[in-house]
């Protein structure tokens, strides 16, 4: 039960971060000056109590711990489930489940790979055409330019997978935390779907808008 609680609570923390991050990303539609100001403001939060960019490093550390704890708890639970059923039945009927549930494990691997790419792309700018970290707006526009369609495609695939992961993860977390019951099941499933679709669509608005010339 403790492992399930860890997986659910760390997942909730990561979802909260995604919501805030998505809202910040949408500021790109306001214009270059506003978006660059927002990016600079993130680096000055809690100053002078903490050094410049100190808040971001604290945030990254917390998120890293949450991701590691989330993956660890999921892995341990998976191993325990397999050990509890060491013998495979020759004629076991197929287990019914959603596509998201069946792809949760390898979907998580794709999400992890996307996180690594995203950091190298728009955080450290290692693989981004714009190396100047003060030019956040230009980095986004150049990154998702039409000639770099493959970057946009990768983001689309990753966000779709994150959507599947979120839908199943949110529903599982609600069950683990005891929020779900027979009466609320349909409503909570719908809520998990709305949140996952909303987040995925919100994140995809920016790269798609840049690629198709709506932002630039």
N, C-alpha and C positions, 0 to 999 in steps of 0.2 A: 504493500500500500504506500509505503514511504517513497519508493521509486516512482510510482505512478503520480504521486503528488509533486515530486520534483520535476518530472517531465511536463506535467500540466502547468505548474507555476512558472517554470522557465519559458514554456511556450507562450503563456499569457504575457510575460514581459517582452518577449520578442515581437509579439503581435502589436503591443502598445507602441514599441519603437517603430514598427512599420507604418503605423497610422500617422505618427508625427512626421516621420521621414517623407511619406507620400505628400502630406500637406505642404511641407517645405519645398519639395520638388515642383509642385504646381505653381510656385511663385515665378517660374520661368516664363509663364504666360503674361506676367506683369511687365516684363522687360529686363534688359541687361542690367541697368543700374540697380533696380530693386533686388534682382536675384544675387548680384555680386555683393550688395549690402547685407543681404541675409546670410550669405556664406561667410562674410567677414564677421558678422555678429556672433555666429556660432563659435568662432575662435576666441571671442572676448568674454564669453559667459563666465561669471565668477571671478573675473579679474578685478582688482589686483590680489584677491585672496589666493588665487592659484595663478600660475604663469600663463602666458598667452598660449592658447590651444590646450590648456590644462584640462578644461572640462571635457573636450573631445576625447582626450586620452583616457580620462576616467570612464567616460561612456563606453569607449571601445573595450576597456578592460572588463567592465561589467558585462557587456554583451558577449565577449569571448568566454567568460566563465559560464554564462547562461547557455551558450551554444554547446560548450563542452559537456556541461551537466545534462543538457537535453539529449545529446547524442549518446552519452554514457548510459543514462537511465534507460533509453530506448533499446540500446544494444543488450544490456543486462537482462531486461525484460524479455527480449526476443530469445536469448540463449536459454533462459529459464523455461520459457514456453516450449522450446524444442526438446529440452531435457525431460520435461514432464510427459512428452509423448515420444519416447525413444523408438518405439516399434511402429513402422508404417503399415497400415492396413491395406491388404491387397485390393479390396473392393470398396474402399471408402468413397462415399458419394462426394461430388464436388461441393466445396463450401461456397455458399452464395455470399456475395459482398460487393460493395461498390468498387468502381475502378480506382478511386482514390485510395481505398483501404488496401487493395491488392498491390498498388504501386508505391505505397508509403515508404518502404525501405529504400528502393533505388531512387525514388523521387527525392528523398532526403540527400542522397549523394549528389544529385544534380544541383540541388539548392546550395549545398556546401561548395561545389565547384563554382557556382555563380557568385557566391559571396567573395571567394578568392579573386575572381576576375574583376568584380565590381570595385574591390579595394585597389587593385593594381590599376584599374582604369580611371576612376573618378576621385580616388583619395590620394594615392601616391603619384598618379599620372604616369606611371611606368609605361603603360601601353596606350596612353591617350595622346592625340596629336598636339595638344596644348600643354606644355610643361609648366607654364606659369600658374602656380596655385592660387594667385589672386584673381585670375580670370575664370571664374566658375561658369559663367554664362557661355563664354567662348568654348570652353571645354565640352560642354553639353552639345552645343551646336555642331562643333567639328566632329565630335564622337559619333553622332547619329546622322551625319551627312549622307546624302543618297549614295555616294560612291562607297560608303562603308555600310552597305545594306546588310552585310553578314553580321555586323555587331548588333544592329536592330533586330535581326532574326533571332540571334542568340538570346537577346533580352526577352523577346516575345515567348520563345520556348520556355525559358527559365521562369517567367512570370506565370505562364499557364501551369507549369508544374508546382509553383509556389501556391497557386490558387487551389489545386487539388490537395496539396499537403495541408493547407490552412483549413479547408472545409472539413476534412477528416479529423485533423488535429483539434480543431475547436470543438467539434462534436464529442470526441473522445475525452477532452479535458472537462467538458460539462458533465459527462457521466462520471468521471473520476472524482470530481469535486462534489458530487452529490446534488448538483443543480437539476439534473434531468430526472424526469419520472414519466410514467405512462401517459399522464394527461398533457404534459408539456412537450412530449417528444417531437411532435410534428412542428410545433412553433419553433423550438430550439434548432431543429435541423434546418428549417427555413432561414433562421437567423444566421447560422453558420454559413449557409450558402450565400446569403446576401453580403456578409462581411468579406468572404473570400473573393467573390466576384468583384465587389466594390474596390477592394485593395488592389487586385490584379489589374483592373481597368484603370484605376488611378495612376498606377506606376507606368502603364503602357501608354498613357496619353502623351507623355513628354517625348519618348523616342519616336513614336509614330508621327507626332506633329512635326518634329524636326525633319524626319526622313521625307515626309510628303510636302514640305515647304510651308507649313503653317507657322513655324517659328524659325527665325534665322536672321 
